[in-house]
Amino acid sequence: MLSRALAQARQSMRDEATRAQGLLARDHLALSVKLLDAHASQLCMRYPQALDDAFRRHDAPESRLGVVATQGLRLDQLELMDESQVHERVETARAIQHMLLISESALTEFNTYVCALQGHKQVTASRNPLRPDAYVAALQEVMDEIGLPLRVRTAWVQHVSGALGAALNAEYASWVAQLRGQGVQPAVFSVRRTAETSTPQHVTASRGARAPWSPQHRQTVLTLDRLRRLMAGELAAEPCDPKEAFARQFAQEFEVSSDQPPVDTGFEATVPAALEALQDMQQVDHLVSRMAQRPGFTLAPKGVPNAELPVREQLMRQAQAQGMAQVLSLEVVALMVDNLVQDSRLLLPIRDLISRLEPALLRLVLVDARFFSDRQHPARRLLQEIAQKGLAFGSVDDAHFNVFLVALQRFVSPLASMQIDSAEPFELALKSLTTEWSQAAARTDVSSQMDTAVAALEFAESRNLLADKMVAGMQSMAELQQVPQSLLDFLFGPWAQVMACAQLNDQSHADDPGGYKALVHTLLWSAQPELTRKNIDKLTRLVPRLLPTLRAGLRLIDYPATKTSVFFDVLMQLHQQAFRPVQAKPATQERPDLAASLLGDQAHWVAPAEAKASGFMDLPDDFAGPQEPVAVEKSAALLEMAAPGYGELGALSVGTWIELLTNDIWSRTQLSWISPQRTMYLFTSVQGKTQSMTQRMLERLHGSGRLRVLSEQSMVDGALDAVVQTAMLNSLDLRVV
């Protein structure tokens, strides 16, 4: 498939070279064709492995057009990119968009079968690892390995996208036919409206006066390259008026005096390029009139003083006079605030306060552009604290919400009416707010509760890990083959915990503190009636010591007696058989519920005292886990990629907010600690209440829909990253709703 696509790309580049009017463009295309001839076979040889790796790295980005292309692009990444890298990223995104549009019809149907193979009843297109973006990523990886020039890679991607998209469209249709012929039943589509993506009507109504930031204006001003240059400080002297910008470029290119050295402007002022720029100049007035026709937008009449204009328009006029850097600074802040105000994860009063804070932020970025690049900037930290702590509340009826809101109104609201000429007012508000919160936390003794919970869970994890090692050591014992499974469940479960706990508590570094390890051989011997019948006296002497030691060990870890009562019943029956005649069939019968009675449904056991200290959660009695995947031949890789916790939960970090369904009520809590081996998770609510769970339980709750991840990253960082994605879409000249 790649070989055919490269052949078509080669012909496409040759055709374009014949149409190119500039010598440099023709030479560049000729070089790209020459290098493609030289490396095509190497590309095709390496591509399958790279493609397989891309499939296995699948992290399920959203599948909507315009989202796949921008997935993973963040503001901090943009700051480290140069102009050529930005250009390559835009062209790659454009290629992915092109391929998605070409293959959309067949891909949509193919998604239904892939989801079915993964065991899902409903279609989630993002779960399909075989989407076009994986093919582009694999191709880029191979090109990077070969060491091709960036401009050549960009040209190849531009010209191969159409052919590769058409080839994938045919492949998807072929795979659908094969799967349908094998009797696979496709998953069905479901329509859901998520709260995060809907824009409440009150938000739109209250912000209808944002005239200078209409969609047309944003498409004209905000592009990925300009945003990068703003972050790098390269736009300080660039005019925002297209006519003035063209005049400066024209003067640099054509009006340089003979005694001055030539300046490389990159303007490429051919006659067609100049005519195109002049045509763009003629569109400026048309753009302004088009903006004026939008609802809620009015052009200020001539002679109206700036003081009578809204704050936004005053600042925009000031920025236009200063240059493109200030225009873009205002635009980025406006979009960032829009993203936060429209995010329904935050309650309406919090979003209203952020909206009122916007004029102060707009004034700030005109005098201090560090807001974008410095994560520790006081204004950015203040906005971050407001948004992140605001995620703690899912309802205005929460008893602690009013206290939180009063603190915001006291220390933050005054910023909206201040004359901002530095970051100092934001720094003062931040210090006052954090002091207020710290004093409230001290009154509830949250840190002490956290320390107690963390200590309990750390010990539980250490005991579980040591118990696993002890189980691995016991599995090589020959006697295990001669005893019932019920005894093995006890040894590998509670008794391994007893031995591990004794060793962790021992300060003398003894080899077998408490003698619990030595008891294993005694227990195994006593559970084999064919051996104990031969030495009744030995069994008689052992049992009075065996049972008290077993109970003492279980008390060491506070193991509930109700969970081991079945085991002791089975053990007593085995001992009694030594005093009875040999029977054809053993009287002892296995209890199918024994294994569950020992360790329960957890991957790691937590003692009652540890559970109480950390708020450890047991699975509810009515819990129904995620549906098991259907058995379909050769779908192991797809099943692995669809496993609960894949992608989203695997990267959880401290500070993440989640929603948890307990007793039919959704509550919000924050991930405050992860154990060193990531087997235990501790969450803390705004009230200081702690909840903990194992990794397995976390994944099962998420897979069953009882746990939802609210925010995996900083709200402000996410809002700024969304601005980057908007700039990318503007750069693609493609508007996707």
PEGIPE-V503914 format. One record per residue. N is the residue number from 0. RES is the residue in one small letter. BURIAL is 1 if it has 24 or more other C-alpha atoms within 12 Angstrom, else 0. Layout:
N & RES & BURIAL
N & RES & BURIAL
This chain:
0 & m & 0
1 & l & 1
2 & s & 1
3 & r & 0
4 & a & 1
5 & l & 1
6 & a & 1
7 & q & 1
8 & a & 1
9 & r & 1
10 & q & 1
11 & s & 1
12 & m & 1
13 & r & 1
14 & d & 0
15 & e & 1
16 & a & 1
17 & t & 0
18 & r & 0
19 & a & 0
20 & q & 0
21 & g & 0
22 & l & 0
23 & l & 0
24 & a & 0
25 & r & 0
26 & d & 0
27 & h & 1
28 & l & 1
29 & a & 1
30 & l & 1
31 & s & 1
32 & v & 1
33 & k & 0
34 & l & 1
35 & l & 1
36 & d & 0
37 & a & 0
38 & h & 1
39 & a & 1
40 & s & 0
41 & q & 0
42 & l & 1
43 & c & 1
44 & m & 0
45 & r & 1
46 & y & 1
47 & p & 0
48 & q & 0
49 & a & 1
50 & l & 1
51 & d & 0
52 & d & 0
53 & a & 1
54 & f & 1
55 & r & 1
56 & r & 1
57 & h & 1
58 & d & 1
59 & a & 1
60 & p & 1
61 & e & 0
62 & s & 1
63 & r & 1
64 & l & 1
65 & g & 1
66 & v & 1
67 & v & 1
68 & a & 1
69 & t & 1
70 & q & 1
71 & g & 0
72 & l & 1
73 & r & 1
74 & l & 1
75 & d & 0
76 & q & 0
77 & l & 1
78 & e & 1
79 & l & 0
80 & m & 0
81 & d & 0
82 & e & 0
83 & s & 0
84 & q & 0
85 & v & 1
86 & h & 1
87 & e & 1
88 & r & 1
89 & v & 1
90 & e & 1
91 & t & 1
92 & a & 1
93 & r & 1
94 & a & 1
95 & i & 1
96 & q & 1
97 & h & 1
98 & m & 1
99 & l & 1
100 & l & 1
101 & i & 1
102 & s & 1
103 & e & 1
104 & s & 0
105 & a & 1
106 & l & 1
107 & t & 1
108 & e & 1
109 & f & 1
110 & n & 1
111 & t & 1
112 & y & 1
113 & v & 1
114 & c & 1
115 & a & 1
116 & l & 1
117 & q & 1
118 & g & 1
119 & h & 1
120 & k & 1
121 & q & 1
122 & v & 1
123 & t & 1
124 & a & 1
125 & s & 1
126 & r & 1
127 & n & 1
128 & p & 1
129 & l & 1
130 & r & 1
131 & p & 1
132 & d & 1
133 & a & 1
134 & y & 1
135 & v & 1
136 & a & 1
137 & a & 1
138 & l & 1
139 & q & 1
140 & e & 1
141 & v & 1
142 & m & 1
143 & d & 0
144 & e & 0
145 & i & 1
146 & g & 0
147 & l & 1
148 & p & 0
149 & l & 1
150 & r & 1
151 & v & 1
152 & r & 1
153 & t & 1
154 & a & 1
155 & w & 1
156 & v & 1
157 & q & 1
158 & h & 1
159 & v & 1
160 & s & 1
161 & g & 1
162 & a & 1
163 & l & 1
164 & g & 1
165 & a & 1
166 & a & 1
167 & l & 1
168 & n & 1
169 & a & 0
170 & e & 0
171 & y & 1
172 & a & 1
173 & s & 0
174 & w & 1
175 & v & 1
176 & a & 0
177 & q & 0
178 & l & 1
179 & r & 0
180 & g & 0
181 & q & 0
182 & g & 0
183 & v & 1
184 & q & 1
185 & p & 1
186 & a & 1
187 & v & 0
188 & f & 0
189 & s & 0
190 & v & 0
191 & r & 0
192 & r & 0
193 & t & 0
194 & a & 0
195 & e & 0
196 & t & 0
197 & s & 0
198 & t & 0
199 & p & 0
200 & q & 0
201 & h & 0
202 & v & 1
203 & t & 0
204 & a & 0
205 & s & 0
206 & r & 1
207 & g & 0
208 & a & 0
209 & r & 1
210 & a & 1
211 & p & 1
212 & w & 1
213 & s & 1
214 & p & 0
215 & q & 1
216 & h & 1
217 & r & 1
218 & q & 1
219 & t & 1
220 & v & 1
221 & l & 1
222 & t & 1
223 & l & 1
224 & d & 1
225 & r & 1
226 & l & 1
227 & r & 1
228 & r & 1
229 & l & 1
230 & m & 1
231 & a & 1
232 & g & 0
233 & e & 0
234 & l & 1
235 & a & 0
236 & a & 0
237 & e & 1
238 & p & 1
239 & c & 1
240 & d & 1
241 & p & 1
242 & k & 0
243 & e & 0
244 & a & 0
245 & f & 1
246 & a & 0
247 & r & 0
248 & q & 1
249 & f & 1
250 & a & 0
251 & q & 0
252 & e & 0
253 & f & 0
254 & e & 0
255 & v & 0
256 & s & 0
257 & s & 0
258 & d & 0
259 & q & 0
260 & p & 0
261 & p & 0
262 & v & 0
263 & d & 0
264 & t & 0
265 & g & 0
266 & f & 0
267 & e & 0
268 & a & 0
269 & t & 0
270 & v & 0
271 & p & 0
272 & a & 0
273 & a & 0
274 & l & 0
275 & e & 0
276 & a & 1
277 & l & 0
278 & q & 0
279 & d & 0
280 & m & 0
281 & q & 0
282 & q & 0
283 & v & 0
284 & d & 0
285 & h & 0
286 & l & 1
287 & v & 0
288 & s & 0
289 & r & 0
290 & m & 1
291 & a & 0
292 & q & 0
293 & r & 0
294 & p & 0
295 & g & 0
296 & f & 0
297 & t & 0
298 & l & 1
299 & a & 0
300 & p & 0
301 & k & 0
302 & g & 0
303 & v & 0
304 & p & 0
305 & n & 0
306 & a & 0
307 & e & 0
308 & l & 0
309 & p & 0
310 & v & 1
311 & r & 1
312 & e & 1
313 & q & 1
314 & l & 1
315 & m & 1
316 & r & 1
317 & q & 1
318 & a & 1
319 & q & 1
320 & a & 0
321 & q & 0
322 & g & 1
323 & m & 1
324 & a & 1
325 & q & 1
326 & v & 1
327 & l & 1
328 & s & 1
329 & l & 1
330 & e & 1
331 & v & 1
332 & v & 1
333 & a & 1
334 & l & 1
335 & m & 1
336 & v & 1
337 & d & 1
338 & n & 1
339 & l & 1
340 & v & 1
341 & q & 1
342 & d & 1
343 & s & 1
344 & r & 1
345 & l & 1
346 & l & 1
347 & l & 1
348 & p & 1
349 & i & 1
350 & r & 1
351 & d & 1
352 & l & 1
353 & i & 1
354 & s & 1
355 & r & 1
356 & l & 1
357 & e & 1
358 & p & 1
359 & a & 1
360 & l & 1
361 & l & 1
362 & r & 1
363 & l & 1
364 & v & 1
365 & l & 1
366 & v & 1
367 & d & 1
368 & a & 1
369 & r & 1
370 & f & 1
371 & f & 1
372 & s & 1
373 & d & 0
374 & r & 0
375 & q & 0
376 & h & 1
377 & p & 1
378 & a & 1
379 & r & 1
380 & r & 1
381 & l & 1
382 & l & 1
383 & q & 1
384 & e & 1
385 & i & 1
386 & a & 1
387 & q & 1
388 & k & 1
389 & g & 1
390 & l & 1
391 & a & 1
392 & f & 1
393 & g & 1
394 & s & 0
395 & v & 0
396 & d & 0
397 & d & 0
398 & a & 0
399 & h & 0
400 & f & 1
401 & n & 0
402 & v & 0
403 & f & 1
404 & l & 1
405 & v & 0
406 & a & 1
407 & l & 1
408 & q & 1
409 & r & 0
410 & f & 1
411 & v & 1
412 & s & 1
413 & p & 0
414 & l & 1
415 & a & 1
416 & s & 0
417 & m & 0
418 & q & 0
419 & i & 1
420 & d & 0
421 & s & 1
422 & a & 1
423 & e & 0
424 & p & 1
425 & f & 1
426 & e & 1
427 & l & 0
428 & a & 1
429 & l & 1
430 & k & 0
431 & s & 0
432 & l & 1
433 & t & 1
434 & t & 0
435 & e & 0
436 & w & 1
437 & s & 0
438 & q & 0
439 & a & 0
440 & a & 0
441 & a & 0
442 & r & 0
443 & t & 0
444 & d & 0
445 & v & 1
446 & s & 0
447 & s & 0
448 & q & 1
449 & m & 1
450 & d & 0
451 & t & 0
452 & a & 1
453 & v & 1
454 & a & 1
455 & a & 1
456 & l & 1
457 & e & 1
458 & f & 1
459 & a & 1
460 & e & 1
461 & s & 1
462 & r & 1
463 & n & 1
464 & l & 1
465 & l & 1
466 & a & 1
467 & d & 1
468 & k & 0
469 & m & 1
470 & v & 1
471 & a & 0
472 & g & 0
473 & m & 1
474 & q & 0
475 & s & 0
476 & m & 0
477 & a & 0
478 & e & 0
479 & l & 1
480 & q & 0
481 & q & 0
482 & v & 1
483 & p & 1
484 & q & 1
485 & s & 1
486 & l & 1
487 & l & 1
488 & d & 1
489 & f & 1
490 & l & 1
491 & f & 1
492 & g & 1
493 & p & 1
494 & w & 1
495 & a & 1
496 & q & 1
497 & v & 1
498 & m & 1
499 & a & 1
500 & c & 1
501 & a & 1
502 & q & 1
503 & l & 1
504 & n & 0
505 & d & 0
506 & q & 0
507 & s & 0
508 & h & 0
509 & a & 0
510 & d & 0
511 & d & 0
512 & p & 0
513 & g & 1
514 & g & 1
515 & y & 1
516 & k & 1
517 & a & 0
518 & l & 1
519 & v & 1
520 & h & 0
521 & t & 1
522 & l & 1
523 & l & 1
524 & w & 1
525 & s & 1
526 & a & 1
527 & q & 1
528 & p & 1
529 & e & 1
530 & l & 1
531 & t & 1
532 & r & 1
533 & k & 0
534 & n & 0
535 & i & 0
536 & d & 0
537 & k & 0
538 & l & 1
539 & t & 0
540 & r & 0
541 & l & 1
542 & v & 1
543 & p & 0
544 & r & 0
545 & l & 1
546 & l & 1
547 & p & 0
548 & t & 1
549 & l & 1
550 & r & 1
551 & a & 0
552 & g & 1
553 & l & 1
554 & r & 0
555 & l & 1
556 & i & 1
557 & d & 1
558 & y & 1
559 & p & 1
560 & a & 0
561 & t & 0
562 & k & 1
563 & t & 1
564 & s & 0
565 & v & 1
566 & f & 1
567 & f & 1
568 & d & 0
569 & v & 1
570 & l & 1
571 & m & 1
572 & q & 1
573 & l & 1
574 & h & 1
575 & q & 1
576 & q & 1
577 & a & 1
578 & f & 0
579 & r & 0
580 & p & 0
581 & v & 0
582 & q & 0
583 & a & 0
584 & k & 0
585 & p & 0
586 & a & 0
587 & t & 1
588 & q & 0
589 & e & 0
590 & r & 0
591 & p & 0
592 & d & 0
593 & l & 1
594 & a & 1
595 & a & 0
596 & s & 1
597 & l & 1
598 & l & 1
599 & g & 1
600 & d & 1
601 & q & 1
602 & a & 1
603 & h & 1
604 & w & 1
605 & v & 1
606 & a & 1
607 & p & 0
608 & a & 1
609 & e & 1
610 & a & 1
611 & k & 0
612 & a & 1
613 & s & 1
614 & g & 1
615 & f & 1
616 & m & 1
617 & d & 1
618 & l & 1
619 & p & 0
620 & d & 0
621 & d & 0
622 & f & 0
623 & a & 0
624 & g & 0
625 & p & 0
626 & q & 0
627 & e & 0
628 & p & 1
629 & v & 0
630 & a & 0
631 & v & 0
632 & e & 0
633 & k & 0
634 & s & 0
635 & a & 0
636 & a & 0
637 & l & 1
638 & l & 1
639 & e & 1
640 & m & 1
641 & a & 1
642 & a & 1
643 & p & 1
644 & g & 1
645 & y & 1
646 & g & 0
647 & e & 1
648 & l & 1
649 & g & 0
650 & a & 0
651 & l & 1
652 & s & 1
653 & v & 0
654 & g & 1
655 & t & 1
656 & w & 1
657 & i & 1
658 & e & 1
659 & l & 1
660 & l & 0
661 & t & 0
662 & n & 0
663 & d & 0
664 & i & 0
665 & w & 0
666 & s & 1
667 & r & 1
668 & t & 1
669 & q & 1
670 & l & 1
671 & s & 1
672 & w & 1
673 & i & 1
674 & s & 1
675 & p & 0
676 & q & 0
677 & r & 1
678 & t & 1
679 & m & 1
680 & y & 1
681 & l & 1
682 & f & 1
683 & t & 1
684 & s & 1
685 & v & 1
686 & q & 1
687 & g & 1
688 & k & 1
689 & t & 1
690 & q & 1
691 & s & 1
692 & m & 1
693 & t & 1
694 & q & 1
695 & r & 1
696 & m & 1
697 & l & 1
698 & e & 1
699 & r & 1
700 & l & 1
701 & h & 1
702 & g & 1
703 & s & 0
704 & g & 1
705 & r & 1
706 & l & 1
707 & r & 1
708 & v & 1
709 & l & 1
710 & s & 1
711 & e & 1
712 & q & 1
713 & s & 1
714 & m & 1
715 & v & 1
716 & d & 1
717 & g & 1
718 & a & 1
719 & l & 1
720 & d & 1
721 & a & 1
722 & v & 1
723 & v & 1
724 & q & 1
725 & t & 1
726 & a & 1
727 & m & 1
728 & l & 1
729 & n & 1
730 & s & 1
731 & l & 1
732 & d & 0
733 & l & 0
734 & r & 0
735 & v & 0
736 & v & 0
